[in-house]
Amino acid sequence: MFFFPFSDDNPAANRPFICYILIAISCFVFLWQTTLPTDLNNNAIYNFGVVPASLLGEKETYIPSFLTIFSSMFMHGGWMHLIGNMVFLWIFGDNVEDSMGRGKFICFYLLSGLAAALLQAIIDPLSEIPMIGASGAIAGVLGAYLILYPRANVNVLFWLFIFITVIRVPAFIVLGFWIISQFFSASFAGDGGGVAYFAHIGGFVAGALLIVFFKDSQIKLFKQPQTKAFKAVDFDINDFLGTNKEKSFMDDFIEDAENKKRD
């Protein structure tokens, strides 16, 4: 069985320019990585990734170890690593950015990444394996989204043998399953198999806590969904690209304006 979230039914009021910029920078850095010979790319990962033994110890680094927390957020270990992170930022980041504004969202994103890196380093302080990727910061976005819109519906692609469909699933199930899987994997994965599960957990918890202080005062927590859950829907590429999402918002905006005129 394969399932993959690719969009949500939760239109944002403003374009998420910071999310666009974060995605663009991450893609640009990864494309730069692909131009490097294998040994140079490995050196770049080691020099600009977070090495717990350097962050919490005295092991020398190419740049100040604290700065690697931020440089590591824009590096990735492969195409699937990059695509997975960017899709989740694309789906959930716009609403979180919209809830607090662009300036605060930058701080929120970096603080979530900071918390993620610190927890992983504290759990395994002697590790000399570099951590890279936006996963920790994006986990913070997921934690914030869960607090803001737990019942918002996420369009999930289900694929079981020859059966393929798209179903709307509440965010608390999608994100709840994700964070539980991180705890489970962290408990049984031993050395993690190259995945920093505790960084994911740290970022998620940080985001869930920080959103209370970062959101605009008029933004309410635990908002109601705009569509019915567990309903099969037709797959539309525009849902993935986000065009239907914007159109839905504009339709609602026009409808509200017309209703106010009637009143």
Secondary structure, DSSP 8 states (H G I E B T S, - for coil): -EEEEEEES---SS--HHHHHHHHHHHHHHHHHHHS-HHHHHHHHHHHSB-HHHHSS----SS-HHHHHHHGGG--SSHHHHHHHHHHHHHHHHHHHHHH-HHHHHHHHHHHHHHHHHHHHHHSTT----B-SSHHHHHHHHHHHHHH-TT-EEEEEEEETTEEEEEEEEHHHHHHHHHHHHHHHHHHSTTGGG--HHHHHHHHHHHHHHHHHHS-TT--SS---SS-SS-EE---HHHHHTHHHHHHHHHHHHHHHHHHHH-
